[in-house]
């Protein structure tokens, strides 16, 4: 979809986390996991905030970084650090003194961001009152720019519509580009597209315009999932995960049951704790490496972390397959392995939905990761 694999996106996210968070972030941070959170403008949080829930609305002043995973996030207060948000919908309406990194279906910005905006999205709307002090890096379906960008705009986008101001260069790859009459680009305009940009009368480009023509591919989809190579690859990965899941379920049946139950009984809790664990574990590993003596433990932990990422789909797939089987009229509790196999097939299909695949992937990843770790206490009791 974006020219990036899931692993590359994951590594990008981890790099962002480690850049924006201090090593001690998870050890002196306000951690909250729950259903809904509403923070009033009278509240001040004097630390970094890591939070996971269904709906998060914050008008509070946050002195550190704000890291959230939710269905919807509305930030209308002051964040003195940076914001990193995973959600279906993200609304940045207040002031962020650092950067904003959004991973969402819809991102709306109508506030002030002093540094940079990074977005992975289906739709990104930079509204008229938005003021981005630094660069905007965008990967997604449609970007509408009505506000102001202090530096440059770059990325890979399906449709780009500019009616606002870019104080630097624009360097993008896009299928469709429109510069509205009020658009102003104060630097160079460099774009790669199969067709020439539509520049309305009144739009201005202060620098030079460079168009690299890309040959249009007939019948091209946002993601080429119907080529023989991609189908064979998906099937091989699916079969490998099915075999892994079957073996693990047979060996660790009690653990598999409790992990599945953690997903079905407390989906948001599993999602939230998975989110927290995925942030904190890499930081803890780096701390161990820095101490030198902790390097062997760090290597073991890194291996375990990678394994958990790989098998995180399994409890989510089992829970999903169980719900499908029950919906088809099956009485009683379905067996774990048939549920898992059916769920993995369905997840493979869902993870190939254009523009939503990465969002679904990370929801599944966080939920499965959290379910596996939080269910261990139950499975050992």
Buried (B, 14 or more C-beta within 10 A) or exposed (E): BBEBEBEEBBEBBBEBBBEBBBEEBBEEBEBBBEEEBEBEEEEEBEBBBBBBBBBBBBBBBBBBBBBBBBBBBBBBBBBBBBBBBBBBBBBBBBBBBBBBBBBBBBBBBBBBBBBBBBBBBBBBBBBEEBBBBBBBBBBBBBBBBBBBBBBBBBBBBBBBBBBBBBBBBBBBBBBBBBBBEBBBBBBBBBBBBEEEBEBEEEBEBEBEBEBEEBEEEEEEEBBEBEEEEEEEEBEEEBEEBBEBBBEBBEEEEEBBBBBBBBBBEBBBBBBBBBBBBBBBBBBBBBBBBEEEEBEEBBEEBBEEBEEBBEBBBBBBBBBBBBBBBBEEEEEEEBBBBBBBBBBBBBBBEBBBBEBBBBBBBBBBBBBBBBBBBBBBEBBEE
